[in-house]
Structure formats: C-alpha cells, structure tokens
Amino acid sequence: MHHGKMSFLIIPAVISLLFCLSSARPVSSEIHERLLKGPWEASWICLPDRDRTSYGVFHFRREFELAGKPAGFTVHVSADNRYKLYVNGQWVGDGPARGDLDHWRFETYDLAPYLAAGKNLLAAVVWNFGEEVPWAQISHSTAFLLQGDTEAESVANTGEKWKVSESGAYSPLPISREQIPSFCVVGPGDRVDGSRYPWGWEKPGFDDKAWSSAAPVPRVRATPREMRDADSHWNLVPRMIPLMEKTPQGPFTVRRCAGLSLAPEKPWDGGPLTVPPDSRVSILLDRTHLTTAYPELRAGGGKGAKISLTYAEALFDQQHRKGHRDKVEGMEVLGYHDEFLPDGGPDRLFTTLWFRTFRYIRLEVETADQPLTLYPLQSRYVGYPFRAEASFSSDDPSLERIWEVGWRTARLCAGETYFDCPYYEQLNYAGDTRIQALISLYVSGDDRLMRKAIALFDDSRIPDGLTQSRYPSCIHQIIPPYSLFWIVMLHDY
C-alpha cells in the first residue's frame, strides 16, 4: 500500500516535469515550421547497389551556382552513422548528435559565410562502422540527408544531383584485448591508405565525373518525428545542444625518441623533419594531461611508408599495471591506434573520423625506399562548450589543484552526451550522469546537456517502464536502481 502511494505521488510529478522539459527543448527559429510538421523535400541518399549496414566510408559532393553571395543560407543536415560537412573546402560541422531512431537529431547551419557568387561546393564524408560500431551509437543503415530551409536553399537538397563515391582508402582497426587489457567499446581505429584517398574531394574543382549519382534510400521518406511516419527509419528532431567546441592545442612534449634527433622533455615544434629511407622512428609524445581531440598529422613524400599513432590515457608496467601518470621510464604504451599510409604526395594532412582520447601518443614511422617529411604532430580539442562561471579559492593550494583537475575531468566527460569515461566507453550512464549534471549546473549554469540527458533516459524506457541504465546504446542494459537515479535527476533539475 505504501509502495502504491509512492508511485501515485512520484509519477504525476515526473510526467509534469517531462512535459516542461519537452516544451523547453529548443526549436531554432531558423527551422521552417513546415519541416517540423510535414515531409521534407530532400531525400535520404546513399550509394546505389551497396549493402548499407556494413562498414563503409562515403564521400558526397554537390556543385551548384549562386547569382550572388547570399545574406543567409540555412540548411539542416543528418546522417547515419555520422557525417562531417564541408563548404568550399572548409569543415563547418559534424553530427548528428547521438540519439535513437525515434529521436534522430539533425543540425542546422547557416552556410552563407562560406558561400560565394558563382560555383559552390557542398561535400560530406559519411561513415558506418558496421559491426565495429561504438556501443554508444544507435544505427539503422548508411544514409545522408541535407535539406534547405526554404525554396532559396532547395538547390542544395540531397537527391540524384548529388555525387557519391565509396572511399577505398579506409579500413577499420578493431580494438583487441592485446592492445588494451580491459573493456573498450568506442569504435575502431582508422587505417587510411593515401594512395587510394581522393585528395581534394571536398574542394571545388575536383574531378568527380567517375563518381556515381546518389540514389534515394528505397521506400523511405525524410520526415519529422511529429509525423510518426511509418515510411521512415529515422524520425527527425532538432539538435538540443550547441555544436562542440574545437580548439587547436599547443605542441606536444617529447618524452622519448628513437631514430630522430628530438630533444627529450622539450616541445615538438618548429619545422619539418626528414625520416630517411628504410628507417624506423619511435617518438613518445606527452600532452601533459588527458584530452579528447582530433590528431592532425601532416607529412610529405614517403611513398610506401607506414605511420602509426597509438593512444594511451596512462602508461603500463610489465605486469600491465598503471603507475604514476607522469612516469615514463620502464613503462609501455598499450592502446588503440590509427595507421596512415602516405602516397608520396608533397603535403598530406591525415586525421581521424572520430576523436581520440589520450595523454600520450606513440608515433611510429617505418619508411620504405623514399624519405618522409614529417611535421610536428598537432591536435584539436573537442568537447561540449561549457564555460566556468563559478570560481573557487582557498589558502590550501592543493584544493585549488583539485578544483582545476576536477573541472577538466568533468569537461572531458561531456560531449554530445555525458560520458562515464572518454577513453574506454563514452556511454551515458544515469548514475554517473546525475553527478556530472550537478557539477555542470553549479560550475557553468548551462543546463542544456542535462536536459538532453533527462530526455534520453525518458526515450530509453522499456515496456515495463524502467529506463535503461545507459542511453543511447546499441546494447541494452538494465540496472533497476538507475531508474531511481533518473527520478532524482529530475528532482535536481
């Protein structure tokens, strides 16, 4: 009887607050009302006659002309699994922010600053990790979508005027227990073969005559969730959170080096280095603290070489135990990795499809019969754009250090969702998220990621009413007390 009374008291409060949260979800004034209530004119597109559930990386292009530089040019973009969007060679955004098929996010961009009178190019790389998909990623099948907000932008709508090509340059590097002696489900590393990469594909003037015309995804319409369309795999909803911060980071510190003359304990900056033919190089680089970032590797020449980047949040001893994070002597790197195979071109920039988490990077080079020009490795921080508005001071300096480390940790565990950990899982667990959301509110006052988390757990409910323990996730997990954490999170909000 007491249990029934509690349910009677809690459930109306939960329903009332969820209604307020739903009403509070930001619907940008830049989204035309018809796109929130009716079918879109653009089509979900794909490479024709291709299995759309297996691993693949696809490049899309659309050239069009404008009479003049527009004052505004608003488009809405989504994909499955993920996309990066380029306009006239510039990377302008990526997504979609993770959710589920019944709440599939799209991003809204004003492309006007990147457009010009005359010919313009929209381009997107879209990938599907197939069986190696991160556990935090829900997916149906490979597809890409871009919808102009009004008739003025309809020239950009996805359809058969878009061109597409599958990239033979990419192959996955699945994570194994030999690489990482623990549970890790963030998706595969990238192997990129420069000799098969379509260099310049995202820029105007690239020759795409041999590419295929994109095909509409069969028997599927692009529709908003409000329609509850039976002919849609993805029920579209606006993104609830801002775009991620992407900030260039300073030089790495060299901790060890073999095969090149780089001074240890000094920053790796300055000009390029030459790796002679038939040589091996190994450099241990230190970011000095953990980060979530896209690595940016620039190289020239070196056809036939192999460059490997291995990422570690800590180093390990011979018994695979972590030690003090600053210790390097006698410690080894265990972690997931990427491989880049230069094609001999004079100035090639390699990066990854998804960000990496690391303090240390081991860069290894093995050249063939050509020298390789190697530039200092760069990285670009990525994370939710929290800003610290609260401050803390104490006459105990150790507490100020704890504050600094704690806030950095909170930021590294916040992306398109909260993360239980950025290196190993990147999953949004209710127990972890409730604490993280409180930290966000106290330090930044920004409640948008918390609102999304509350909505995600509401979306995760199974038929008997329990919320899933973590969401989004392609692997269901139920930890019953975590549903109570979710209710407490509602109370916090």
VOTI-808626 format. One record per residue (C-alpha): x, y negated, z. Coordinates in steps of 0.001 Angstrom, whole numbers, padded with zeros to 6 digits, always signed. Last residue first. Layout:
N
XYZ/...
//
This chain:
493
+016556-019889-012381/+017693-018130-009227/+014260-016463-008903/+014518-015202-012479/+017974-013849-011650/+016442-012123-008608/+013984-010411-010959/+016898-009348-013166/+018777-007993-010166/+015644-005982-009384/+015769-004438-012858/+019395-003645-012062/+018169-001402-009237/+016927+001096-011886/+020231+001631-013729/+019006+002534-017228/+021367+002831-020194/+020553+002779-023889/+023435+002860-026377/+023026+000284-029183/+023400-002428-026575/+021901-005889-026142/+021498-005625-023244/+022823-003939-020128/+020956-002182-017297/+017807-001790-019386/+014664-003386-018007/+012138-001087-016401/+008518-001349-017531/+007563+002270-018177/+007761+001663-021945/+011408+000444-021890/+012129-003235-021374/+015079-004715-023280/+013337-007878-024510/+012946-009068-020908/+016645-008379-020416/+017416-010493-023475/+015154-013352-022318/+016929-013597-018961/+020312-013527-020712/+019224-016232-023175/+018115-018472-020346/+021444-017891-018578/+023305-018829-021776/+021296-022058-021970/+021585-023107-018318/+024456-025599-018588/+024944-027249-015163/+028664-026657-015600/+030086-025477-012272/+026993-024525-010259/+024921-023320-013204/+027688-021300-014806/+028648-019708-011470/+025012-018718-010923/+024907-017188-014417/+028045-015171-013724/+026524-013678-010566/+023299-012608-012326/+025323-011479-015334/+027345-008899-013433/+024317-007065-012076/+022285-007546-015270/+025013-006143-017519/+025846-007984-020796/+028475-005854-022539/+031843-007069-023883/+033270-003571-023209/+037046-003278-022757/+038692-006665-023300/+036024-009293-022568/+034732-007793-019336/+031157-007600-017994/+030473-010089-020765/+027844-012868-020734/+026201-013221-024097/+027240-015077-027268/+030492-015593-025380/+030991-015810-021629/+033401-013513-019740/+036443-015549-020765/+034730-018639-019321/+034120-016985-015948/+037745-015846-015820/+038950-019379-016528/+036663-020635-013752/+038054-018083-011289/+041685-018762-012214/+041257-022501-011631/+039293-022064-008407/+041829-019517-007131/+044621-021980-007928/+042785-024668-005951/+042446-022218-003079/+046188-021537-003111/+046853-025296-002833/+045276-025454+000644/+044501-029143+001258/+041374-028509-000799/+039610-029848-003864/+036831-028512-006069/+035069-030087-009042/+031703-029711-010756/+031155-030793-014359/+033205-028006-015941/+032300-027751-019625/+030982-024515-021101/+031407-024091-024858/+030895-020284-025008/+034129-018722-026223/+036785-018636-028932/+040466-019598-028636/+042404-019831-031906/+045771-018097-032113/+049095-018730-033879/+052039-016443-034683/+055203-018270-035708/+055812-017845-039476/+057293-014731-041059/+058928-014671-044488/+059394-011039-045486/+062360-009682-047450/+061653-007055-050129/+062704-003366-050273/+060366-002196-047493/+059805-004147-044291/+058589-002891-040912/+057247-005571-038626/+055942-005232-035079/+054161-007944-033096/+053333-006926-029511/+050691-009283-028202/+050307-010049-024501/+047534-011892-022662/+044852-010398-024793/+041248-010308-026004/+040631-010188-029757/+038060-011994-031897/+036084-010279-034635/+036876-010196-038385/+040597-010564-037833/+043167-012941-039301/+045755-012881-042073/+047040-016011-043822/+049196-015418-046909/+051717-017866-048335/+054066-016683-051109/+052276-013488-052207/+054165-010215-051753/+051083-008097-051066/+051427-008120-047284/+049983-005158-045335/+048315-006292-042113/+047561-003849-039288/+045418-004511-036247/+045738-003046-032750/+044034-001648-029686/+046071-001433-026513/+049023+000005-024651/+052122-002194-024351/+054989-000949-022204/+056612-001965-018909/+060209-001408-017762/+060854-005158-017592/+057731-007155-018446/+056248-008227-015099/+053967-011270-015185/+050745-009262-014774/+052024-007475-011693/+051627-003782-012431/+049203-001682-014395/+049587+002074-014198/+050076+004263-017256/+052586+006512-015399/+055443+005053-017479/+054432+001516-016480/+051681-000474-018155/+051330-004051-019425/+048214-006171-018930/+045495-007688-021116/+047128-005976-024065/+046836-006492-027825/+048847-004711-030535/+049595-006606-033763/+051106-004584-036627/+052806-005848-039778/+053577-003384-042556/+055810-004248-045513/+055299-003082-049093/+055528-006586-050529/+057453-008778-048109/+056684-012146-049676/+055040-014685-047390/+053512-014559-043917/+050976-016353-041748/+049312-014564-038835/+046328-016143-037120/+045046-014289-034051/+041384-015001-033217/+040989-015625-029513/+039806-014489-026103/+042493-015330-023566/+044382-013901-020619/+047240-015987-019262/+050868-016706-020195/+050012-016207-023937/+053003-013839-023970/+054612-012414-027099/+056594-009176-027301/+058502-009108-030593/+059500-005959-032495/+061315-006074-035827/+062313-003270-038181/+064304-003755-041359/+064469-002242-044835/+064542-005686-046470/+065480-008694-044298/+062973-010434-041997/+063226-014167-042661/+061985-016648-040084/+059604-019576-040574/+059953-022986-038925/+059397-024224-035404/+057540-022484-032625/+057999-019378-030535/+058158-020750-027007/+061186-019690-024926/+061466-016920-022310/+063528-014835-024735/+065455-016553-027558/+064452-015316-030999/+067176-013946-033255/+065391-011087-034988/+065542-007276-034847/+064494-006860-031234/+062646-009472-029205/+061296-009582-025668/+059352-012215-023672/+058749-014806-026417/+056262-017441-025233/+053351-018088-027583/+052788-021496-029143/+049767-023681-028332/+046127-022751-028831/+043745-023863-031577/+040172-024321-030260/+037002-022542-031386/+034000-023242-029129/+031042-021029-029905/+027918-022382-031562/+025204-023541-029183/+022653-021157-027655/+019092-020058-028411/+019582-019067-032072/+016275-019238-033895/+014152-016070-034273/+013892-013640-037200/+012211-010243-037009/+014754-007997-038776/+013712-004755-040458/+010794-006469-042193/+007828-005019-044066/+005632-004514-040986/+005679-008274-040449/+005190-009371-036841/+004516-012857-038303/+005804-014765-035256/+009075-012849-035539/+009975-014847-038610/+010095-013171-042033/+012645-012172-044666/+010885-009457-046631/+011982-005839-047086/+010958-003295-049739/+014453-002940-051192/+017194-005304-049927/+017422-007880-052708/+020360-007182-055029/+023485-009319-055372/+024850-009696-058888/+028020-007674-059112/+031541-009099-059260/+033657-008882-062413/+032972-012521-063304/+034085-013650-059828/+037027-015815-060939/+037842-018153-058030/+037426-021818-058987/+035849-022949-055743/+037225-021287-052587/+035991-018338-050518/+037456-015705-052904/+040900-017347-052719/+042774-014069-052242/+040638-011090-053248/+042383-008546-050935/+043577-005330-052569/+047327-006032-052453/+046882-007650-049028/+045747-004387-047458/+043927-005340-044254/+043646-002771-041437/+041227-004113-038859/+040758-002868-035297/+037627-001039-034333/+034723-002004-032065/+034461-003296-028501/+033824+000101-026872/+036816+000796-024574/+036852+003374-021728/+040366+004002-020398/+043858+005160-021377/+044054+002747-024325/+046068+003712-027410/+046105+007462-026725/+042453+007210-025670/+041640+006141-029216/+040261+002929-030725/+039187+003220-034361/+041297+001397-036967/+038804+000456-039668/+039563-000141-043367/+039608-003413-045260/+041221-004303-048589/+038637-002530-050748/+036359-005507-050278/+032858-004870-051576/+031867-007534-054076/+028864-009816-054236/+027505-012583-056474/+024486-014753-055578/+022059-015649-058350/+020112-012441-057549/+018827-013819-054273/+020006-015833-051286/+018670-019382-051208/+021250-022076-052051/+019186-023840-054727/+016419-023968-052108/+018198-026859-050359/+016059-029683-051779/+012938-027490-051606/+013272-027448-047831/+015228-025604-045114/+017371-023586-047492/+017508-019905-046566/+020630-017719-046373/+020417-013975-045715/+022934-011115-045744/+022453-007360-045390/+024114-004198-044073/+021792-001891-042153/+019761-001695-038923/+022084-002940-036207/+022442-003502-032470/+025918-004620-031364/+027026-004496-027707/+028245-000908-028134/+030655-002137-030786/+030082-000459-034175/+032553+002318-035033/+029860+004457-036688/+029168+001657-039167/+031322-001429-038601/+029165-003491-040953/+030681-006629-042372/+029656-009825-044090/+032083-012369-045581/+030260-015456-046744/+030669-017999-049513/+028897-021185-050569/+030567-023044-053412/+029978-026491-054816/+030143-027976-058311/+029238-031619-058859/+028813-034203-056099/+030310-032988-052849/+029477-030687-049944/+031280-030081-046626/+029694-032910-044615/+026262-031954-046052/+026299-028374-044713/+023826-028990-041882/+023756-025594-040220/+021076-023460-038552/+021976-020020-037178/+019735-016950-037269/+018928-014527-034491/+017166-011172-034745/+014597-010783-031966/+012761-007550-032875/+015957-006098-034328/+017929-006882-031182/+020141-009753-030030/+023638-010955-030820/+024254-014480-032088/+024328-014096-035858/+026994-015127-036332/+029626-017356-037865/+030229-020982-038757/+031855-023644-040950/+034969-021975-042371/+036123-024314-045144/+036783-023070-048693/+034082-025078-050447/+031604-024007-047764/+032431-020859-045774/+030202-018679-043580/+031449-015777-041437/+028988-012919-041069/+027955-010116-038713/+026090-006786-038521/+023673-007515-040214/+023359-011077-041469/+021857-014483-040723/+021842-018042-042047/+019517-021052-041980/+020324-024014-044225/+020179-027786-043844/+021675-030126-046463/+021713-033752-045330/+022941-037045-046806/+023684-035192-050023/+026776-035825-052183/+025437-036373-055673/+023876-034551-058618/+024567-031209-056944/+025797-028092-058715/+025743-024455-057657/+028175-021614-057001/+027090-018721-054787/+029522-016171-053343/+029289-013039-051159/+032183-010901-049918/+031476-007515-048372/+033186-005425-045683/+031936-001859-045233/+031436+000907-042691/+028279+002971-043202/+024601+001991-042885/+024111+000182-046203/+024892+003036-048573/+025561+001192-051826/+023506+001137-055011/+023286-002665-055141/+025492-004772-052843/+023170-006532-050419/+020613-009316-050155/+017893-010355-047691/+015760-012567-049860/+015114-016307-049717/+011563-017677-049959/+010910-017099-046267/+007656-015632-045012/+005457-017628-042615/+005336-019084-039097/+008812-020261-038097/+009907-020908-041684/+006794-023017-042338/+007741-025316-039449/+010961-026471-041112/+013935-025900-038839/+015999-029058-038183/+013804-029950-035193/+015558-027035-033540/+013449-024542-031638/+014968-024429-028162/+013517-021720-025957/+011601-023590-023269/+008248-022057-024111/+009757-018610-023740/+011331-019612-020436/+008023-021004-019177/+006193-017840-020213/+008914-015779-018552/+008370-017804-015364/+004641-017070-015297/+005118-013357-016082/+007680-013024-013293/+005468-014827-010769/+002452-012737-011783/+004541-009531-011373/+006049-010321-007978/+002976-010697-005756/+000963-007768-007098/+004092-005621-007156/+004750-006471-003509/+001156-005610-002621/+001470-002257-004344/+004621-001461-002396/+002841-002343+000880/+000000+000000+000000/
//
